[in-house]
Amino acid sequence: MLIKNVIIAHDFKNGYEFKKDINVQFVPDELVVKQIVYRHDGGETGIGKLNSDLIRGGTLCFFMDGSSQILNCSYSLGIPIDGTYTFTALELDNKPSVGSVGQLGLILQFIKH
């Protein structure tokens, strides 16, 4: 079994959408979202979701103000991961989450069985 962990950090003061270069030296069978941490910078409330073109369907996980979650959400891959991927914070109605102004931390785990 091969495993690669990728840590992502973003400050939403720099925008609700960001890009991250990710290179996995093997073709992963699975992507596991291990953990997400979100610290808000104000009075924002509610739940947001983090979408990415890393997976079909786009939604990696949900986040809310002041939360830290151990997720272990699993997504099938079977494709090479080598390039620049886009992450976007959205409201539940799929509109850009321009109100998200905190910091996000994410641990992604790529696995070849």
C-alpha positions as CSV (number, residue, x, y, z in Angstrom):
1,M,0.0,0.0,0.0
2,L,1.2,3.5,-0.9
3,I,0.1,6.6,1.0
4,K,0.7,10.3,0.4
5,N,-0.6,13.0,2.8
6,V,-1.1,16.5,1.5
7,I,-1.7,19.4,3.9
8,I,-3.6,22.4,2.6
9,A,-3.9,25.8,4.3
10,H,-5.8,28.8,3.0
11,D,-6.8,32.2,4.4
12,F,-10.2,33.2,2.9
13,K,-9.2,36.8,3.2
14,N,-7.3,36.0,0.0
15,G,-10.5,34.9,-1.8
16,Y,-13.1,32.1,-1.6
17,E,-11.3,30.2,-4.4
18,F,-7.7,29.0,-4.4
19,K,-5.5,26.7,-6.3
20,K,-3.0,24.1,-5.0
21,D,-0.4,22.1,-6.9
22,I,-0.6,18.4,-6.0
23,N,1.7,15.7,-7.3
24,V,1.2,12.1,-6.3
25,Q,4.0,9.8,-7.7
26,F,1.6,6.9,-8.0
27,V,-2.0,6.5,-9.3
28,P,-4.1,6.6,-6.2
29,D,-7.2,4.4,-5.9
30,E,-8.7,6.5,-3.2
31,L,-8.7,10.0,-1.7
32,V,-9.5,10.3,2.0
33,V,-10.3,13.7,3.5
34,K,-8.8,13.0,6.9
35,Q,-9.4,16.3,8.7
36,I,-10.7,19.8,8.2
37,V,-10.2,22.7,10.6
38,Y,-11.9,26.1,10.1
39,R,-11.4,29.2,12.2
40,H,-13.7,32.1,11.4
41,D,-12.6,35.7,11.7
42,G,-15.9,37.3,12.6
43,G,-19.6,36.8,13.1
44,E,-20.1,34.4,10.2
45,T,-22.6,31.6,10.9
46,G,-23.9,28.6,9.0
47,I,-22.4,25.8,7.1
48,G,-20.2,26.1,4.0
49,K,-18.9,23.4,1.7
50,L,-15.6,23.0,0.0
51,N,-15.7,21.9,-3.6
52,S,-12.7,20.8,-5.7
53,D,-12.1,19.4,-9.2
54,L,-10.0,16.7,-7.5
55,I,-13.2,14.5,-7.5
56,R,-16.3,14.0,-9.6
57,G,-19.2,15.7,-8.0
58,G,-16.9,18.3,-6.5
59,T,-17.9,18.5,-2.9
60,L,-15.0,17.3,-0.7
61,C,-16.5,18.3,2.7
62,F,-18.5,20.7,4.8
63,F,-17.2,23.2,7.3
64,M,-18.6,25.7,9.8
65,D,-17.3,28.4,12.1
66,G,-14.9,27.3,14.8
67,S,-14.9,23.6,13.8
68,S,-12.4,20.9,13.7
69,Q,-13.6,17.6,12.3
70,I,-11.9,14.2,11.8
71,L,-13.7,13.1,8.7
72,N,-12.3,10.0,6.9
73,C,-14.5,10.7,3.9
74,S,-13.4,8.5,1.1
75,Y,-13.6,9.0,-2.7
76,S,-12.6,6.6,-5.4
77,L,-10.0,8.0,-7.8
78,G,-8.0,5.6,-10.1
79,I,-6.6,8.5,-12.0
80,P,-3.2,10.3,-11.9
81,I,-3.1,13.3,-9.6
82,D,-0.5,15.7,-11.0
83,G,-1.4,19.3,-11.6
84,T,-3.0,22.4,-10.2
85,Y,-6.4,21.8,-8.6
86,T,-9.0,24.4,-7.7
87,F,-10.8,24.6,-4.3
88,T,-13.8,26.7,-3.8
89,A,-15.8,27.6,-0.7
90,L,-19.5,27.6,-1.5
91,E,-22.8,28.3,0.4
92,L,-25.2,25.3,0.6
93,D,-27.1,26.8,-2.4
94,N,-23.9,26.6,-4.5
95,K,-23.2,30.4,-4.5
96,P,-19.7,31.5,-3.8
97,S,-19.1,31.8,0.0
98,V,-17.9,35.4,-0.1
99,G,-18.7,35.6,3.6
100,S,-16.1,33.0,4.6
101,V,-13.2,35.1,6.0
102,G,-11.4,32.7,8.2
103,Q,-8.6,30.2,7.9
104,L,-9.0,26.6,6.6
105,G,-6.7,23.6,7.1
106,L,-7.2,20.4,5.3
107,I,-5.5,17.0,5.3
108,L,-5.9,14.9,2.2
109,Q,-4.6,11.3,2.0
110,F,-4.0,9.6,-1.3
111,I,-3.9,5.8,-1.2
112,K,-2.9,3.1,-3.6
113,H,-4.1,-0.4,-2.4
